[in-house]
Amino acid sequence: MKYLTPTTLLLQATTALATPLLASRQRQDPAVFTGVSSFRGQGCEGATVTYDSLSQVATITYPNYGVVIPSGPREESCSTTLQVRFPVGQCTTGTASGTATGTVNVPVGVTAFFSARDYAIQPTIGTITDVSPNGQWAGPRSEEYVLQDSIGYTLTPPNAQNNLVNFTVFGDLSLQPQNGPVGSLTNRGFVFDIRTQVPC
């Protein structure tokens, strides 16, 4: 008969207790988009949102978000709010990433700006690291552009009343000087990805 030492027995008991805890952490429900979205600004007209099958990637399409000189609007803005549901009473940490795409066409002497892409997050979710670069193109430029940013976060919602978090991204498009001969800047779409998330 094989006898186990007290140390071996203690190790086996500790492992047996830890395994369900680890499994519980791995089974934590992920944060997902709720399907609730809103838009505010003259550049938001006709905007739509679609979600992937896991409700963790939101794709926003802006069919009318652009500025044109000399005949069109020289400046437009649009703020988009997406609601995310986090698991109640459990700590979640991760990085949400945003990608904006569009086109820029400006001649010499005209500069296009995509600015104010700061995020407003309500309610406050704890530790947040916001990286949101602006876009600036001095003519002559004619190209498709991609702007990427990210938000690192840690969230422990204490109850069901505040596990719904609104992520709002602001955007401003403008052309300078506004009396330039010709130019255009569009923002066709924005993708917000919350797949990178793990229990704390």
C-alpha positions as CSV (number, residue, x, y, z in Angstrom):
1,M,0.0,0.0,0.0
2,K,1.3,3.5,-0.9
3,Y,1.1,6.1,1.9
4,L,0.9,9.8,1.1
5,T,2.8,12.3,3.2
6,P,0.9,15.2,4.9
7,T,2.5,17.6,2.4
8,T,1.2,15.6,-0.6
9,L,-2.3,15.4,0.9
10,L,-2.3,19.2,1.5
11,L,-1.1,19.9,-2.1
12,Q,-3.9,17.6,-3.5
13,A,-6.5,19.3,-1.4
14,T,-5.3,22.8,-2.4
15,T,-5.4,21.8,-6.1
16,A,-8.9,20.4,-5.8
17,L,-10.1,23.6,-4.2
18,A,-8.4,25.9,-6.7
19,T,-9.6,24.0,-9.8
20,P,-13.3,25.1,-9.4
21,L,-12.2,28.7,-8.8
22,L,-10.1,28.7,-11.9
23,A,-12.9,27.2,-13.9
24,S,-15.3,29.8,-12.5
25,R,-13.0,32.6,-13.7
26,Q,-12.7,31.1,-17.1
27,R,-16.5,30.8,-17.4
28,Q,-17.1,34.5,-16.7
29,D,-19.7,35.9,-19.0
30,P,-18.0,38.3,-21.5
31,A,-18.9,42.0,-21.9
32,V,-21.1,42.5,-25.0
33,F,-22.8,45.3,-26.9
34,T,-26.5,45.6,-25.9
35,G,-27.7,46.8,-29.3
36,V,-28.4,50.3,-27.8
37,S,-26.8,53.1,-29.8
38,S,-27.3,56.8,-30.4
39,F,-25.9,59.5,-32.7
40,R,-25.7,63.3,-32.3
41,G,-24.5,65.8,-34.9
42,Q,-25.1,67.0,-38.4
43,G,-22.7,64.4,-39.8
44,C,-24.6,61.4,-38.3
45,E,-27.6,61.4,-40.7
46,G,-28.3,57.9,-41.9
47,A,-25.7,56.2,-39.7
48,T,-26.3,52.5,-38.9
49,V,-24.7,49.9,-36.5
50,T,-24.3,46.2,-37.0
51,Y,-22.8,43.6,-34.6
52,D,-20.9,40.4,-35.1
53,S,-22.4,37.1,-33.9
54,L,-20.9,37.4,-30.4
55,S,-22.0,41.1,-30.0
56,Q,-18.4,42.1,-29.4
57,V,-17.6,44.0,-32.6
58,A,-19.7,47.0,-33.6
59,T,-19.5,48.3,-37.2
60,I,-20.9,51.8,-37.7
61,T,-21.5,53.1,-41.2
62,Y,-21.7,56.9,-41.9
63,P,-23.2,57.5,-45.4
64,N,-23.3,61.3,-45.1
65,Y,-20.4,62.2,-42.9
66,G,-18.1,64.5,-44.9
67,V,-16.9,68.0,-45.6
68,V,-16.4,69.6,-49.1
69,I,-15.1,72.9,-50.3
70,P,-16.0,75.2,-52.0
71,S,-19.7,74.1,-52.3
72,G,-20.5,71.9,-49.3
73,P,-20.3,72.0,-45.5
74,R,-16.8,73.0,-44.4
75,E,-17.1,71.5,-40.9
76,E,-19.2,68.6,-39.5
77,S,-19.3,66.6,-36.3
78,C,-20.8,63.3,-35.1
79,S,-20.7,61.7,-31.7
80,T,-21.6,58.0,-31.5
81,T,-22.6,56.2,-28.3
82,L,-22.5,52.4,-27.9
83,Q,-23.7,50.6,-24.8
84,V,-21.8,47.7,-23.4
85,R,-23.0,45.2,-20.8
86,F,-20.4,44.0,-18.3
87,P,-20.9,40.9,-16.1
88,V,-22.5,41.9,-12.7
89,G,-20.2,41.9,-9.7
90,Q,-17.2,40.5,-11.6
91,C,-14.0,42.3,-12.5
92,T,-13.3,42.6,-16.2
93,T,-10.1,44.1,-17.8
94,G,-9.2,44.6,-21.4
95,T,-8.5,46.9,-24.3
96,A,-11.3,48.3,-26.6
97,S,-10.0,49.3,-30.0
98,G,-11.5,51.7,-32.5
99,T,-10.7,52.0,-36.2
100,A,-12.0,54.9,-38.4
101,T,-11.8,54.8,-42.2
102,G,-12.5,57.4,-44.9
103,T,-11.0,59.4,-47.8
104,V,-9.1,62.6,-48.0
105,N,-8.6,64.7,-51.2
106,V,-6.9,68.1,-50.8
107,P,-4.7,70.3,-53.0
108,V,-1.7,72.3,-52.1
109,G,-2.6,75.0,-49.6
110,V,-5.5,73.1,-48.0
111,T,-5.3,71.0,-44.8
112,A,-7.9,68.4,-43.7
113,F,-8.5,67.7,-40.0
114,F,-10.2,64.8,-38.2
115,S,-10.0,65.7,-34.5
116,A,-11.7,65.4,-31.1
117,R,-11.8,61.6,-31.1
118,D,-11.8,61.5,-27.3
119,Y,-13.9,59.0,-25.5
120,A,-16.5,59.8,-22.9
121,I,-17.3,56.8,-20.7
122,Q,-20.4,56.8,-18.4
123,P,-20.6,55.7,-15.7
124,T,-16.9,56.0,-14.7
125,I,-15.5,52.5,-14.9
126,G,-12.3,52.8,-12.9
127,T,-8.9,52.7,-14.5
128,I,-8.9,53.9,-18.1
129,T,-6.0,54.5,-20.5
130,D,-7.3,56.5,-23.6
131,V,-5.1,56.6,-26.7
132,S,-6.9,58.6,-29.5
133,P,-4.8,60.1,-32.3
134,N,-6.1,62.9,-34.5
135,G,-5.8,63.0,-38.3
136,Q,-4.2,65.8,-40.2
137,W,-3.4,65.9,-43.9
138,A,-1.7,68.8,-45.7
139,G,-2.2,69.0,-49.4
140,P,-1.5,67.7,-51.9
141,R,-3.0,64.4,-50.5
142,S,-5.4,62.0,-52.1
143,E,-5.8,58.7,-50.3
144,E,-7.8,56.3,-48.2
145,Y,-7.0,56.7,-44.5
146,V,-7.2,54.6,-41.4
147,L,-7.1,56.0,-37.8
148,Q,-6.8,53.6,-34.9
149,D,-7.1,54.1,-31.2
150,S,-7.6,52.1,-28.0
151,I,-9.0,52.3,-24.5
152,G,-7.5,50.1,-21.7
153,Y,-10.0,49.6,-18.9
154,T,-10.6,47.7,-15.6
155,L,-14.2,47.5,-14.4
156,T,-15.9,45.9,-11.4
157,P,-19.6,46.8,-11.5
158,P,-20.9,46.3,-7.9
159,N,-24.5,45.7,-8.9
160,A,-26.9,45.3,-11.8
161,Q,-27.9,49.0,-11.9
162,N,-24.5,50.2,-13.2
163,N,-23.1,47.3,-15.3
164,L,-24.3,49.1,-18.5
165,V,-21.5,51.4,-19.7
166,N,-21.8,53.9,-22.5
167,F,-18.8,54.5,-24.7
168,T,-19.1,57.7,-26.7
169,V,-16.6,58.7,-29.4
170,F,-16.6,62.2,-30.8
171,G,-15.5,63.2,-34.2
172,D,-15.0,66.6,-36.0
173,L,-14.1,66.9,-39.7
174,S,-12.9,70.3,-41.1
175,L,-11.1,71.8,-44.0
176,Q,-8.8,74.9,-43.7
177,P,-8.9,77.4,-45.2
178,Q,-12.6,77.2,-45.7
179,N,-12.3,79.4,-48.8
180,G,-9.8,77.0,-50.4
181,P,-10.3,76.2,-54.1
182,V,-11.3,72.5,-53.6
183,G,-11.1,69.6,-51.2
184,S,-13.0,66.9,-49.4
185,L,-12.7,64.7,-46.3
186,T,-15.1,61.8,-45.3
187,N,-15.5,59.4,-42.5
188,R,-17.2,56.4,-43.9
189,G,-17.2,54.1,-41.0
190,F,-16.0,53.2,-37.5
191,V,-15.4,49.7,-36.0
192,F,-15.3,49.3,-32.2
193,D,-13.9,46.0,-30.9
194,I,-14.2,44.8,-27.3
195,R,-13.1,41.2,-27.9
196,T,-9.9,41.6,-25.9
197,Q,-11.2,41.1,-22.3
198,V,-10.4,38.8,-19.4
199,P,-11.4,38.4,-15.8
200,C,-9.2,40.4,-13.4
